[in-house]
Amino acid sequence: MSWMIALSLAASTSLAQADAPRLEVLRTAGQGWGGIEGRAEQVRLHIETESSEVELFRITGEGVGTVATSRGAAAVGIVEYERECFAPCDTLIPMPRSDFFIAGSGIPASQRFSLLGRGEDITLRVKPGNSALRFLGWTSTALGASALALGAIVLLVEGMGSGGVPSIGSPSLAGDKLLPWAAIGGGAALLGAGIPLIAFSGTHVEFLPGKPAAFTGREDL
């Protein structure tokens, strides 16, 4: 699961809560609402979900590495992370300005988000995705795109070779035209199945208003 989480995070480029404020007005002892100060160093977190496999992770570091391939060296993104708690958590999370994400066994990594500027009591509603369906979606999409491209190239080459004019739109399905048209049809079907699988198999995180469940203390991991 760890390598799938790392690859998902390395490919992600958007932060779900990138616009969260970095400063807020805090209550000062005996002085009512005081001046603008830094965010509190910890927040209480509750996770609302139907899955017992949901976990909260913190991004601890990022970098870029190189790997050797048959075509030379390639750059890969490296993401370091650590587990904070298991759902429902109900625990204190220190240093909320970090980037976090939701994942778990068989659950693909969510987009990153920050707990900063959300108040001292935070409730997350998590709709876990499915890693197997997501992998199937990416595989189906890749195969479909490849089949479409291959079929179109074969038709183009055969059309230009037969008369000097491309005949991709020819209605003839006889003889050597059958295979490339079958590849195009199969590729379109795979794309049609793969794209929805990717869209609906991801993990979604929603911030809910209101107080979390009763705080029970930070669990030992």
Salt bridges, closest charged atoms under 4 A:
GLU24 OE2 - ARG39 NH1 2.40
GLU48 OE2 - ARG125 NE 3.18
GLU55 OE1 - ARG83 NE 2.44
GLU62 OE1 - ARG112 NH2 2.73
GLU84 OE2 - ARG58 NE 2.79
GLU84 OE1 - ARG218 NH2 3.00
ASP90 OD1 - HIS46 ND1 2.51
ASP121 OD1 - ARG44 NH1 3.33
GLU206 OE1 - ARG125 NH1 3.54
